[in-house]
Amino acid sequence: LLLSLAFGGLYVAVITAAEVDSLLPPKLPAGALGVGFYRFLNVFIICIAGPLAEEVFFRGFLLAALVHSLGEFRAAAAASAIFAAQHGSLAVMVPIFVSGMLLSWLYLKTRSIWPPFTAHVAQNLIAVSLAS
């Protein structure tokens, strides 16, 4: 979690210093998370349901399936590239790829989706807290 957050901060600092604003992660508009029940629902999906689905698919299924044919590093890189691409924005692909590699490493070390899931939840909670 700390390595991912540190890389994200470094990425934003470098992109800002290089004045390549098109590669800065987009800011959420005020109220994007909604209010009341909708805010709760959005935060739940972003911080719990989304990470659970992503970890089950990207680490528990895709990475686990690719390791046998590609080896750990290439399988982690492939799963992380797809993980980053599915987040949609070119501006967040590099930091999300690095985060995916770190989550993959955590999965490969523990052979469980729970440690990467926990780190993923914490990272999303921090991002939502900062965006609110």
C-alpha positions in Angstrom: 0.0 0.0 0.0 2.8 2.4 0.9 4.8 1.7 -2.2 1.7 2.2 -4.4 0.8 5.5 -2.7 4.5 6.6 -2.9 4.6 5.8 -6.6 1.3 7.6 -7.2 2.6 10.7 -5.5 5.9 10.5 -7.4 4.0 10.1 -10.7 1.9 13.1 -10.1 4.9 15.2 -9.0 6.9 14.2 -12.2 3.9 14.8 -14.5 3.2 18.2 -12.8 6.9 19.3 -13.0 7.0 18.2 -16.7 3.8 20.2 -17.2 2.0 17.3 -19.0 -1.4 18.1 -17.6 -3.1 15.6 -20.0 -1.4 12.8 -18.0 -2.6 14.1 -14.6 -5.3 11.9 -13.0 -8.7 13.7 -13.5 -10.2 15.4 -10.5 -13.7 14.3 -9.4 -16.3 17.1 -9.7 -17.8 18.2 -6.4 -20.7 15.9 -5.5 -19.6 13.1 -7.8 -20.1 10.6 -5.1 -23.7 11.7 -4.5 -25.4 12.4 -1.2 -27.1 10.3 1.4 -27.8 6.7 0.5 -26.3 7.2 -3.0 -23.0 8.4 -1.5 -22.9 5.4 0.8 -23.7 3.1 -2.1 -21.0 4.6 -4.4 -18.4 4.5 -1.6 -19.3 0.8 -0.9 -19.0 -0.1 -4.6 -15.7 1.9 -5.1 -14.1 0.7 -1.8 -15.4 -2.8 -1.1 -17.4 -4.4 -4.0 -15.1 -3.2 -6.8 -11.8 -4.2 -5.2 -13.3 -7.6 -4.3 -14.4 -8.3 -7.8 -11.2 -7.0 -9.3 -9.0 -9.0 -6.9 -11.0 -12.2 -7.5 -10.7 -11.7 -11.3 -7.3 -10.1 -11.9 -5.3 -11.9 -9.2 -7.3 -15.0 -8.2 -8.3 -16.0 -11.8 -6.3 -14.2 -14.5 -2.9 -14.0 -12.8 -3.2 -17.5 -11.4 -4.1 -18.9 -14.8 -1.2 -17.0 -16.6 1.6 -18.0 -14.1 1.8 -21.5 -15.4 2.5 -20.5 -19.0 4.2 -17.1 -18.6 6.0 -17.3 -15.3 5.3 -15.0 -12.3 6.8 -11.7 -13.6 5.3 -11.8 -17.1 2.0 -13.1 -15.8 1.9 -10.2 -13.2 2.8 -7.7 -16.0 0.1 -9.0 -18.3 -2.6 -9.1 -15.6 -1.6 -5.7 -14.4 -1.7 -4.2 -17.9 -5.2 -5.5 -18.4 -6.1 -4.2 -14.9 -4.8 -0.8 -15.7 -6.5 -0.7 -19.2 -9.9 -1.5 -17.7 -9.7 1.6 -15.6 -10.2 3.5 -18.8 -8.2 6.8 -18.5 -4.7 7.0 -20.0 -3.8 9.4 -17.2 -4.1 6.7 -14.5 -2.8 3.7 -16.4 0.8 4.0 -15.3 0.1 4.3 -11.6 -2.6 1.6 -11.7 -0.2 -0.7 -13.6 2.4 -0.3 -10.8 -0.3 -0.8 -8.2 -1.4 -3.9 -10.0 2.1 -5.2 -10.1 2.4 -4.7 -6.3 -0.9 -6.3 -5.7 0.1 -9.2 -7.9 3.4 -9.6 -5.9 1.4 -9.6 -2.7 -0.9 -12.3 -4.1 2.0 -14.4 -5.4 3.8 -14.2 -2.0 0.7 -15.1 0.0 -1.3 -17.2 -2.5 -4.4 -15.5 -1.2 -6.6 -12.7 -2.5 -7.2 -11.3 1.0 -3.9 -9.3 1.4 -4.2 -7.6 -2.0 -7.9 -7.1 -1.4 -7.1 -5.4 1.9 -4.5 -3.2 0.4 -6.8 -2.4 -2.6 -9.6 -1.4 -0.2 -7.3 0.8 1.8 -6.0 2.5 -1.3 -9.5 3.2 -2.6 -10.6 4.5 0.8 -7.7 6.9 0.8 -8.5 8.0 -2.8 -12.2 8.5 -2.0 -11.4 10.4 1.2 -9.0 12.7 -0.7 -11.5 13.2 -3.5 -14.4 14.1 -1.2 
